[in-house]
Amino acid sequence: MTRLSKRLSVLPSYPMAEIPALKRRLIQQGVDVIDVGAGDADLAPPRVAVEALARAARDPAMSRYAFQLGLPAFREAAAAYLQRRFGVKCDPFTELHPLLGSKEGIAHLALALLDAGDVAVVPEPGYAVYEGGTLLAGGEPYAYALTPRTDFLLELEEIPAEVIRRTRLVYLNYPNNPTAAVATREYLARTVAFCHQHDIVIAYDNPYCEITYDDYVAPSIFEIPGAWESAVEFHSLSKTFCMTGWRLGWAAGRAELIAALARVKNYVDTGAFLAIQAAGAAVLPQAEQLAREYVAQFRARRDAILPVLRAQGFEPDTPRATMYLWVPLPEGLPSATFQRKALEDAGVVVLPGRGFGAGGEGFFRIALTVAAPRLVEAAERLGKVLAAV
Ligand SMILES: Cc1ncc(COP(=O)(O)O)c(C=O)c1O
């Protein structure tokens, strides 16, 4: 057998990897599957994006290598959005960098910052790429459990001093996947101060900043005084504009940190398809208006499913942001058991909390990715599963 690298052997299997095959098998058996697993809504991307992509695809210049520079108009549109939306000023060419979806930047930043033995603090439950990127870079992930005790906030002061001494990086994600928690400015300010004091870089993962409800407006970390020194912020077109498959996002931050990320990327990719960057440049000037339209749909879905879930005996909080419901399970019921029963007995794909790390046990996640009547049907089916366990 081929000997694989040690770093690969410590990598946990990717949480959602087997779901598409399982789902396909059930559909082939004639099951009416409702998939509220992946955070990938069924809504169409903005027309302006589709038209810009179609136009750009006809231009042969757009078929050339993008390289790390990419399309200047995309960089400029992203910088203009940050300035308009958050009051954050950054140079589009030295303090901002296009990504092939934010996932790759999140993973690659670890390669730029971590040496063997360096710690990255990762929230658990959390996006699997924080841990995976750290392990692939030879770093040591330190999992911090996000629980209701701290309102799902990652409290760095609680981590042992010996670990903090070796910590170079912390991944923070608010509005949060999967818990849907949001962070107060007071929390962000003390976290920025802590990281500054301990020379820790914050990878602030902000793909859900536009998906907010009920007057809540999510900030950029750079609105917090001093954050520019310590943070790199990741943005994505995936969730806000239902463009998950297009693979487009960006990182923003201090030139030194952005240059370090770009150095890694020079050796692993040659930039996102320029025509997709042209589509991004067309979408971002209208970001807030487009987001309002999508959010209205997510809000209607949220408000349709919540009362039905509660009537079925579940007790989820009402999320103020994201497209997720983080639903507690009865004490002692493993989330993997519930997920398997939901799929096999009820044809509903949900994600088990355990799939987001051990700290996610006791919960499951529903994504608001299908129309309201299907969400209601999913909630009713899940209620039957709960009643039968
Ligand atoms: C918290 C979080 N960060 C980043 C991403 C990656 O988004 P993308 O690579 O599509 O930009 C996701 C996608 O699920 C996510 O949930």
Ligand as a Chemical Component Dictionary entry (heavy atoms), coordinates in Angstrom:
data_LIG
# 
_chem_comp.id                   LIG 
_chem_comp.type                 NON-POLYMER 
_chem_comp.pdbx_formal_charge   0 
_chem_comp.three_letter_code    LIG 
# 
loop_
_chem_comp_atom.comp_id 
_chem_comp_atom.atom_id 
_chem_comp_atom.alt_atom_id 
_chem_comp_atom.type_symbol 
_chem_comp_atom.charge 
_chem_comp_atom.model_Cartn_x 
_chem_comp_atom.model_Cartn_y 
_chem_comp_atom.model_Cartn_z 
_chem_comp_atom.pdbx_ordinal 
LIG C1 C1 C 0 -18.342 29.557 7.945  1  
LIG C2 C2 C 0 -18.002 29.345 6.504  2  
LIG N1 N1 N 0 -16.906 29.893 6.015  3  
LIG C3 C3 C 0 -16.560 29.730 4.732  4  
LIG C4 C4 C 0 -17.327 28.993 3.881  5  
LIG C5 C5 C 0 -16.836 28.791 2.470  6  
LIG O1 O1 O 0 -17.520 29.459 1.512  7  
LIG P1 P1 P 0 -16.981 29.573 0.041  8  
LIG O2 O2 O 0 -15.708 28.798 -0.081 9  
LIG O3 O3 O 0 -18.056 29.010 -0.816 10 
LIG O4 O4 O 0 -16.727 31.050 -0.168 11 
LIG C6 C6 C 0 -18.479 28.377 4.350  12 
LIG C7 C7 C 0 -19.278 27.520 3.477  13 
LIG O5 O5 O 0 -20.053 26.711 3.904  14 
LIG C8 C8 C 0 -18.832 28.578 5.697  15 
LIG O6 O6 O 0 -19.936 28.047 6.225  16 
# 
loop_
_chem_comp_bond.comp_id 
_chem_comp_bond.atom_id_1 
_chem_comp_bond.atom_id_2 
_chem_comp_bond.value_order 
_chem_comp_bond.pdbx_ordinal 
LIG C1 C2 SING 1  
LIG C2 N1 SING 2  
LIG C2 C8 DOUB 3  
LIG N1 C3 DOUB 4  
LIG C3 C4 SING 5  
LIG C4 C5 SING 6  
LIG C4 C6 DOUB 7  
LIG C5 O1 SING 8  
LIG O1 P1 SING 9  
LIG P1 O2 DOUB 10 
LIG P1 O3 SING 11 
LIG P1 O4 SING 12 
LIG C6 C7 SING 13 
LIG C6 C8 SING 14 
LIG C7 O5 DOUB 15 
LIG C8 O6 SING 16 
# 
